[in-house]
Amino acid sequence: MTQLKIQVRAICHTTRSLKEQATQNVEHHCLSQEFPELKERIHDMKLSNAHFKKLHDEYTELSKQIENMITEVTPASNITEETLKSQRVHLKDQLYGMLIG
């Protein structure tokens, strides 16, 4: 095997390892994991309150988008990622207010 092939294989292996580490280190922001003490309340609110369900669905979709950006499934700039994280925090605050209100 030529030296070039060995180097290419080493680079590919390193790249795969880094992507696997990034995927394993991603925090999942499922609302019921964020507020485990409110898990039952979250479930009930999704069934009984259409506005809560809509916000919850938006929160879940934003979380998936952010996870995909972090793991580089979906390439995005840092500004885009931070903007979505800010939107997610705002939604989380709204949802929490509804849960305890």
Kinemage of the C-alpha trace (Angstrom):
@kinemage 1
@onewidth
@group {chain A} dominant
@subgroup {mainchain}
@vectorlist {calphas} color= white
{ca met a 1} P 0.000 0.000 0.000
{ca thr a 2} L 1.374 3.392 -0.897
{ca gln a 3} L 2.082 6.065 1.674
{ca leu a 4} L -0.673 8.260 0.198
{ca lys a 5} L -3.321 5.542 0.638
{ca ile a 6} L -2.240 5.034 4.237
{ca gln a 7} L -2.541 8.772 4.924
{ca val a 8} L -5.975 8.973 3.256
{ca arg a 9} L -7.241 6.039 5.319
{ca ala a 10} L -5.919 7.636 8.513
{ca ile a 11} L -7.678 10.920 7.688
{ca cys a 12} L -10.956 9.145 6.904
{ca his a 13} L -10.749 7.156 10.135
{ca thr a 14} L -10.047 10.313 12.158
{ca thr a 15} L -12.954 12.139 10.495
{ca arg a 16} L -15.328 9.252 11.233
{ca ser a 17} L -14.154 9.121 14.851
{ca leu a 18} L -14.710 12.864 15.320
{ca lys a 19} L -18.210 12.672 13.844
{ca glu a 20} L -19.071 9.708 16.086
{ca gln a 21} L -17.834 11.641 19.152
{ca ala a 22} L -19.882 14.692 18.162
{ca thr a 23} L -22.994 12.543 17.747
{ca gln a 24} L -22.498 10.893 21.141
{ca asn a 25} L -21.941 14.224 22.913
{ca val a 26} L -25.081 15.953 21.649
{ca glu a 27} L -27.496 16.894 24.403
{ca his a 28} L -31.062 16.003 23.575
{ca his a 29} L -33.489 18.711 24.599
{ca cys a 30} L -36.738 16.790 24.777
{ca leu a 31} L -39.079 18.850 26.961
{ca ser a 32} L -39.883 15.890 29.217
{ca gln a 33} L -36.133 15.417 29.794
{ca glu a 34} L -35.712 19.113 30.541
{ca phe a 35} L -38.555 18.970 33.089
{ca pro a 36} L -38.835 15.321 34.201
{ca glu a 37} L -40.985 16.303 37.181
{ca leu a 38} L -43.567 17.702 34.725
{ca lys a 39} L -43.598 14.754 32.310
{ca glu a 40} L -47.222 13.808 33.010
{ca arg a 41} L -48.330 17.453 32.850
{ca ile a 42} L -46.561 17.862 29.480
{ca his a 43} L -48.420 14.833 28.128
{ca asp a 44} L -51.772 16.095 29.409
{ca met a 45} L -51.203 19.600 28.031
{ca lys a 46} L -50.308 18.246 24.580
{ca leu a 47} L -53.646 16.446 24.522
{ca ser a 48} L -55.830 19.206 25.956
{ca asn a 49} L -54.278 22.480 24.779
{ca ala a 50} L -53.824 23.083 21.042
{ca his a 51} L -51.615 26.148 21.554
{ca phe a 52} L -49.324 24.237 23.915
{ca lys a 53} L -49.109 21.370 21.416
{ca lys a 54} L -48.200 23.787 18.608
{ca leu a 55} L -45.434 25.380 20.692
{ca his a 56} L -44.224 21.954 21.830
{ca asp a 57} L -44.034 20.755 18.221
{ca glu a 58} L -42.063 23.896 17.262
{ca tyr a 59} L -39.710 23.307 20.209
{ca thr a 60} L -39.172 19.676 19.196
{ca glu a 61} L -38.508 20.606 15.553
{ca leu a 62} L -36.022 23.322 16.558
{ca ser a 63} L -34.227 20.843 18.806
{ca lys a 64} L -33.896 18.373 15.930
{ca gln a 65} L -32.577 21.083 13.621
{ca ile a 66} L -30.020 22.184 16.206
{ca glu a 67} L -28.889 18.603 16.857
{ca asn a 68} L -28.412 18.121 13.106
{ca met a 69} L -26.307 21.282 12.950
{ca ile a 70} L -24.168 20.225 15.904
{ca thr a 71} L -23.533 16.790 14.375
{ca glu a 72} L -22.983 18.416 10.985
{ca val a 73} L -25.790 16.462 9.344
{ca thr a 74} L -27.072 19.891 8.306
{ca pro a 75} L -24.259 22.373 7.730
{ca ala a 76} L -24.966 25.820 9.152
{ca ser a 77} L -23.137 28.886 10.345
{ca asn a 78} L -22.587 29.525 14.041
{ca ile a 79} L -24.891 32.535 13.780
{ca thr a 80} L -27.721 30.366 12.438
{ca glu a 81} L -27.181 27.761 15.140
{ca glu a 82} L -27.122 30.393 17.903
{ca thr a 83} L -30.258 32.060 16.511
{ca leu a 84} L -32.136 28.760 16.617
{ca lys a 85} L -30.879 28.064 20.148
{ca ser a 86} L -32.186 31.474 21.224
{ca gln a 87} L -35.569 30.714 19.667
{ca arg a 88} L -35.624 27.353 21.453
{ca val a 89} L -34.918 29.005 24.825
{ca his a 90} L -37.770 31.449 24.206
{ca leu a 91} L -40.149 28.581 23.372
{ca lys a 92} L -38.959 26.631 26.419
{ca asp a 93} L -39.722 29.630 28.639
{ca gln a 94} L -43.213 29.960 27.136
{ca leu a 95} L -43.915 26.253 27.535
{ca tyr a 96} L -42.672 26.225 31.131
{ca gly a 97} L -44.890 29.201 31.943
{ca met a 98} L -47.880 27.328 30.576
{ca leu a 99} L -46.946 24.178 32.495
{ca ile a 100} L -46.749 25.859 35.877
{ca gly a 101} L -49.518 28.418 35.221
